[in-house]
Amino acid sequence: GLPIKSAQDWALGMDVHPGERVMWITDMGWVMGPLLVFGSLMLGGTAVFYDGAPDHPNPARVWAVAERQGVTHLGISPTLTRVLMASGERAVPPTPISALRVLASTGEPWTPEAWTWLFSRRDPGVSPGPFPASMPRSSTNRVSRSVARWASSWFVSHTWG
């Protein structure tokens, strides 16, 4: 059941396709670890892993790994975003991640400050759209260039019941 449900969530909730590369800042002890493995691989994608702290040896490590590995889908939490914010400009990627088309998040609500910081630093030419005033606690938040073509903002929220 878990592998099939993971693939369903990745396909419908994150628009993962064969050949795409998914990286989620997590560990195997949290639900997103197994979802990363099963969801990505069952859809013909690649699960991208790294070892160690996401902000060591420097706070731009997440972006460097994502760029080097050609990540198309990146899962990042509001907590990690706030950690990177505290590092200031050292945590800013030198250029937008070329292959990235989806940013996703789970686990907790976003603050307006972290939301704005992430999008303004990730790709200065991209507007995150308005910050959602009331984001459900259990939500998956997706930002996708393909969604932006037909959506009025860059934010899509889906609450899993």
Backbone bond lengths (Angstrom), bond angles and torsions (degrees), N, CA, C in turn:
res aa  C-N    CA-C-N  psi(-1)  N-CA   C-N-CA  omega(-1)  CA-C   N-CA-C  phi
1 G - - - 1.420 - - 1.524 113.68 -
2 L 1.344 117.19 -46.49 1.469 119.40 -176.02 1.530 112.35 -61.25
3 P 1.330 119.26 -44.81 1.469 117.53 179.13 1.530 112.92 -60.50
4 I 1.313 116.97 -41.52 1.466 120.01 -178.16 1.523 110.69 -69.18
5 K 1.325 117.18 -43.22 1.468 120.42 178.28 1.531 110.52 -64.63
6 S 1.323 117.14 -37.90 1.468 120.62 177.57 1.524 110.78 -61.54
7 A 1.314 116.31 -45.53 1.465 120.23 179.13 1.528 110.35 -63.32
8 Q 1.316 116.96 -40.10 1.464 120.32 178.30 1.530 110.51 -62.01
9 D 1.328 116.68 -47.00 1.467 120.26 -179.78 1.523 111.48 -62.88
10 W 1.324 116.64 -42.32 1.467 120.04 -179.19 1.527 110.57 -67.06
11 A 1.327 117.06 -39.30 1.468 120.29 -179.25 1.525 111.55 -70.32
12 L 1.314 116.80 -48.66 1.463 120.18 -174.82 1.527 113.22 -85.22
13 G 1.319 117.03 -36.17 1.456 120.16 -176.50 1.511 114.61 -88.10
14 M 1.349 116.29 -26.08 1.468 118.88 -176.31 1.523 113.38 -124.79
15 D 1.323 117.44 -1.56 1.465 120.89 175.58 1.531 112.35 60.10
16 V 1.345 116.69 41.95 1.468 121.49 179.19 1.526 109.17 -82.12
17 H 1.328 115.70 134.05 1.459 122.79 -179.22 1.528 110.24 -122.38
18 P 1.335 117.76 162.11 1.466 120.12 176.74 1.531 111.09 -53.67
19 G 1.319 115.06 139.12 1.454 120.86 178.20 1.518 114.70 87.68
20 E 1.329 117.84 -10.21 1.462 119.28 -179.90 1.525 110.33 -83.59
21 R 1.327 115.47 161.18 1.463 122.07 -173.62 1.526 109.37 -120.96
22 V 1.341 115.05 121.55 1.460 121.40 -175.52 1.527 109.89 -112.44
23 M 1.325 115.98 129.59 1.464 121.38 175.30 1.522 107.70 -126.63
24 W 1.317 116.17 126.75 1.457 121.52 177.67 1.518 107.10 -122.74
25 I 1.319 116.78 127.74 1.458 120.87 -179.69 1.530 106.92 -77.32
26 T 1.321 115.82 95.55 1.462 122.21 -173.68 1.519 109.24 -159.81
27 D 1.310 116.33 -173.33 1.458 120.76 171.43 1.526 108.28 -135.60
28 M 1.307 116.07 168.96 1.464 119.97 -175.49 1.525 112.76 -70.16
29 G 1.317 118.05 -12.76 1.456 121.18 178.37 1.516 113.48 -82.67
30 W 1.312 117.30 -9.34 1.461 122.47 178.40 1.522 107.44 -107.43
31 V 1.295 118.46 152.51 1.460 122.64 -174.44 1.529 112.74 -54.50
32 M 1.318 117.90 -30.93 1.461 119.25 -176.72 1.528 112.71 -69.77
33 G 1.326 118.55 -23.63 1.464 121.05 176.93 1.522 111.92 -62.27
34 P 1.347 118.06 -57.81 1.463 119.09 176.80 1.533 113.15 -61.99
35 L 1.332 117.15 -36.05 1.468 118.97 177.60 1.527 110.80 -62.87
36 L 1.323 116.60 -39.08 1.463 120.97 177.61 1.525 110.51 -59.61
37 V 1.314 116.23 -47.70 1.467 120.47 -178.28 1.526 110.89 -64.91
38 F 1.325 116.59 -57.72 1.466 119.61 -174.87 1.524 112.35 -67.55
39 G 1.326 116.79 -47.07 1.462 119.68 -177.28 1.511 112.59 -60.75
40 S 1.318 116.44 -46.73 1.467 120.05 -178.01 1.521 111.92 -67.17
41 L 1.322 116.20 -50.79 1.462 119.97 -173.67 1.524 112.76 -69.50
42 M 1.326 117.64 -37.81 1.465 119.32 -179.69 1.526 112.18 -67.96
43 L 1.324 116.67 -20.91 1.464 120.05 178.45 1.526 112.23 -96.46
44 G 1.331 116.56 5.90 1.458 120.03 178.71 1.517 113.58 83.17
45 G 1.320 116.01 15.72 1.457 120.43 178.49 1.518 111.05 -96.54
46 T 1.313 115.49 -170.67 1.454 122.85 179.25 1.520 108.80 -121.51
47 A 1.320 116.27 132.07 1.463 121.45 173.45 1.526 107.17 -90.48
48 V 1.320 117.01 123.12 1.462 121.98 -178.95 1.525 108.43 -99.88
49 F 1.334 115.89 123.94 1.458 122.22 179.39 1.517 110.20 -115.96
50 Y 1.304 116.07 158.00 1.461 121.87 170.63 1.515 106.66 -142.52
51 D 1.304 116.59 164.27 1.451 121.03 -178.47 1.518 109.51 -118.45
52 G 1.306 116.58 134.52 1.456 120.72 175.93 1.510 113.36 106.42
53 A 1.310 113.91 -174.24 1.462 121.36 -178.82 1.527 110.27 -71.71
54 P 1.326 117.29 139.22 1.466 119.26 -178.38 1.529 113.92 -69.69
55 D 1.327 117.68 -13.65 1.465 119.68 -179.25 1.531 112.95 -114.19
56 H 1.338 116.88 19.88 1.466 120.54 179.13 1.522 109.44 -130.99
57 P 1.272 121.58 132.67 1.459 128.66 15.18 1.526 114.42 -83.27
58 N 1.329 117.88 -7.36 1.463 119.08 174.84 1.522 108.57 -146.53
59 P 1.329 117.63 158.02 1.460 120.34 -174.55 1.529 114.98 -71.31
60 A 1.319 118.25 -6.93 1.467 120.47 177.60 1.534 111.41 -95.20
61 R 1.323 117.19 11.81 1.465 121.10 -175.84 1.532 113.02 -59.19
62 V 1.312 117.33 -42.75 1.470 120.12 -179.51 1.524 110.34 -54.98
63 W 1.324 116.34 -47.58 1.466 120.68 -177.77 1.525 111.12 -67.61
64 A 1.334 116.68 -38.92 1.467 120.27 -179.93 1.525 111.00 -64.24
65 V 1.325 116.92 -44.03 1.465 120.33 178.47 1.527 109.79 -64.67
66 A 1.320 117.00 -44.56 1.468 120.66 -179.50 1.530 111.15 -60.73
67 E 1.316 117.26 -42.36 1.470 120.40 179.38 1.525 110.87 -67.70
68 R 1.317 116.51 -48.04 1.466 121.05 -177.69 1.530 111.69 -61.06
69 Q 1.330 117.00 -35.80 1.463 121.05 -177.11 1.528 113.49 -92.13
70 G 1.306 118.32 -0.18 1.465 120.85 179.16 1.518 113.08 66.21
71 V 1.327 116.64 39.68 1.467 121.84 -176.77 1.529 110.42 -65.66
72 T 1.332 115.05 130.00 1.464 121.20 177.21 1.525 111.72 -99.80
73 H 1.330 116.94 -25.03 1.464 123.02 -179.01 1.528 107.98 -131.43
74 L 1.322 116.50 123.96 1.462 120.76 -178.94 1.517 109.63 -123.75
75 G 1.332 115.82 124.61 1.458 121.65 174.96 1.517 109.35 -99.82
76 I 1.317 116.09 123.96 1.463 121.35 -177.48 1.527 108.69 -140.36
77 S 1.307 116.51 141.79 1.464 120.46 -177.12 1.523 111.85 -94.35
78 P 1.324 116.50 158.05 1.458 119.55 173.36 1.533 111.99 -59.35
79 T 1.338 117.14 -35.92 1.469 119.82 179.35 1.518 111.02 -62.31
80 L 1.328 117.66 -47.79 1.465 119.83 178.42 1.525 110.51 -62.76
81 T 1.309 116.91 -38.74 1.463 119.90 178.28 1.525 110.58 -60.34
82 R 1.331 117.45 -41.93 1.471 119.85 178.28 1.528 111.30 -66.27
83 V 1.334 117.69 -35.81 1.472 120.79 175.61 1.525 109.71 -62.08
84 L 1.326 116.32 -45.16 1.462 119.96 179.10 1.527 111.18 -65.32
85 M 1.320 116.83 -38.27 1.467 120.87 177.83 1.526 110.93 -56.20
86 A 1.329 115.92 -40.68 1.466 120.61 -177.90 1.527 111.93 -64.64
87 S 1.322 117.26 -20.51 1.467 121.06 178.87 1.519 112.40 -85.10
88 G 1.308 116.89 -3.64 1.460 120.81 177.12 1.516 113.16 65.61
89 E 1.306 116.12 -143.52 1.459 121.71 -174.78 1.530 113.31 -67.07
90 R 1.335 117.52 -18.38 1.473 119.61 177.83 1.530 111.25 -65.05
91 A 1.334 117.68 -20.71 1.462 121.78 -178.58 1.522 112.88 -93.42
92 V 1.302 117.19 2.25 1.459 121.22 -176.49 1.525 109.62 -87.85
93 P 1.337 117.78 130.48 1.463 118.42 177.18 1.525 110.16 -65.18
94 P 1.333 117.26 141.77 1.466 119.37 -178.37 1.530 112.66 -63.14
95 T 1.321 116.62 -32.06 1.467 122.21 176.81 1.524 107.54 -143.63
96 P 1.326 117.79 159.11 1.467 118.96 175.74 1.532 110.62 -58.77
97 I 1.311 116.46 147.62 1.464 121.52 179.57 1.529 107.52 -70.68
98 S 1.304 116.19 116.97 1.461 121.37 -168.08 1.526 114.63 -61.92
99 A 1.315 119.01 -39.85 1.466 120.77 -176.06 1.529 113.14 -89.95
100 L 1.319 117.80 -13.89 1.463 121.48 -172.81 1.521 111.97 -64.86
101 R 1.337 115.47 126.52 1.456 119.56 176.10 1.520 112.74 -126.69
102 V 1.350 117.78 -14.34 1.459 120.61 179.37 1.521 109.87 -134.95
103 L 1.320 115.96 128.42 1.462 122.59 167.78 1.517 105.96 -108.02
104 A 1.315 116.90 133.86 1.458 120.17 -178.77 1.520 109.31 -132.94
105 S 1.319 115.69 160.80 1.454 120.25 -177.84 1.519 110.10 -152.04
106 T 1.320 115.59 146.64 1.459 121.75 172.74 1.515 108.95 -144.51
107 G 1.310 115.73 168.91 1.451 120.49 168.42 1.506 117.29 104.52
108 E 1.310 118.37 -32.91 1.459 119.94 -176.76 1.520 109.45 -165.48
109 P 1.317 117.03 162.66 1.464 119.81 177.14 1.533 111.68 -72.90
110 W 1.309 116.04 154.48 1.461 122.75 175.90 1.521 109.96 -87.58
111 T 1.319 115.74 151.07 1.464 120.87 168.52 1.527 106.72 -95.76
112 P 1.320 118.23 153.02 1.473 119.00 177.86 1.529 112.34 -57.79
113 E 1.328 117.51 -36.36 1.463 120.98 -178.21 1.533 111.60 -65.38
114 A 1.329 116.87 -46.75 1.469 120.19 -179.54 1.526 110.85 -66.87
115 W 1.321 116.57 -41.56 1.467 122.12 178.99 1.532 110.46 -57.93
116 T 1.316 115.80 -50.95 1.461 121.13 -178.89 1.525 111.09 -64.92
117 W 1.325 117.21 -42.61 1.465 120.92 -179.79 1.526 110.61 -60.43
118 L 1.333 116.80 -47.43 1.464 120.31 -177.45 1.522 111.09 -57.08
119 F 1.303 117.37 -48.88 1.456 119.83 -175.63 1.516 113.18 -74.96
120 S 1.314 117.30 -35.62 1.462 118.42 -179.79 1.523 111.21 -70.88
121 R 1.330 118.36 -27.62 1.465 121.36 179.56 1.520 112.11 -90.25
122 R 1.313 117.15 -32.20 1.458 120.62 -176.95 1.515 111.44 -67.51
123 D 1.293 116.81 -44.08 1.458 120.92 -178.10 1.519 107.43 -155.51
124 P 1.337 117.62 95.81 1.462 120.33 -174.46 1.526 114.14 -56.21
125 G 1.314 118.16 -22.10 1.454 120.51 -179.73 1.514 113.88 -85.51
126 V 1.315 117.19 -1.12 1.458 121.51 -175.93 1.519 109.81 -109.39
127 S 1.307 115.66 128.72 1.457 120.08 176.24 1.521 109.11 -91.48
128 P 1.330 117.82 132.64 1.460 118.92 179.06 1.513 112.87 -75.85
129 G 1.306 117.64 -6.84 1.454 119.70 -174.16 1.511 108.77 78.72
130 P 1.302 117.07 178.75 1.463 119.36 -177.74 1.518 111.11 -67.17
131 F 1.327 115.64 144.55 1.457 119.47 175.95 1.519 108.34 -68.71
132 P 1.333 117.21 130.75 1.469 119.33 179.86 1.527 110.31 -69.34
133 A 1.307 116.52 121.18 1.464 121.56 -174.71 1.519 112.76 -64.99
134 S 1.305 117.59 -36.34 1.465 118.72 -178.70 1.520 109.21 -132.07
135 M 1.309 115.94 90.66 1.456 120.99 179.88 1.524 108.93 -88.94
136 P 1.321 118.46 128.05 1.462 119.83 178.79 1.525 111.43 -59.87
137 R 1.323 116.56 145.93 1.464 121.14 -179.42 1.523 111.11 -60.65
138 S 1.317 117.63 -42.15 1.465 120.08 179.99 1.520 108.46 -100.97
139 S 1.312 115.40 88.24 1.458 118.40 -177.17 1.512 111.07 -139.16
140 T 1.288 115.10 156.21 1.452 121.76 169.08 1.514 105.36 -113.99
141 N 1.298 116.35 125.57 1.457 121.15 -175.94 1.514 108.26 -111.57
142 R 1.289 116.14 128.44 1.453 119.85 -174.33 1.518 110.45 -126.90
143 V 1.283 114.64 138.07 1.450 120.70 174.50 1.516 106.32 -125.31
144 S 1.295 116.89 122.69 1.448 119.94 -173.96 1.517 110.93 -141.91
145 R 1.321 115.89 136.33 1.460 119.14 177.16 1.525 110.69 -60.89
146 S 1.330 117.37 -36.04 1.460 118.68 -179.91 1.524 111.05 -68.67
147 V 1.319 117.63 -36.09 1.459 120.86 177.48 1.521 109.71 -68.50
148 A 1.334 116.41 -37.41 1.463 120.49 -176.77 1.518 112.37 -62.60
149 R 1.321 117.06 -24.01 1.465 119.57 -179.97 1.527 111.56 -62.81
150 W 1.318 116.58 -33.22 1.455 118.12 -178.27 1.517 113.50 -116.82
151 A 1.316 118.55 -9.29 1.465 120.58 178.59 1.519 110.00 -96.02
152 S 1.298 116.91 150.75 1.462 119.71 -178.59 1.518 112.36 -78.44
153 S 1.324 118.16 -18.31 1.461 120.37 175.54 1.519 108.67 -133.38
154 W 1.315 115.89 176.31 1.460 121.11 -178.65 1.517 112.19 -92.53
155 F 1.312 118.81 11.46 1.453 120.53 -175.31 1.513 111.20 -115.58
156 V 1.304 115.76 128.86 1.455 122.00 174.13 1.520 106.27 -129.87
157 S 1.306 117.50 128.44 1.458 120.41 179.52 1.519 108.82 -122.64
158 H 1.307 115.69 135.71 1.458 120.81 177.43 1.522 108.10 -130.94
159 T 1.305 117.29 122.27 1.457 121.09 179.01 1.516 108.93 -92.64
160 W 1.309 114.72 124.92 1.468 120.32 178.46 1.514 108.08 -88.87
161 G 1.323 116.61 123.53 1.457 121.97 -174.28 1.465 116.28 -76.38
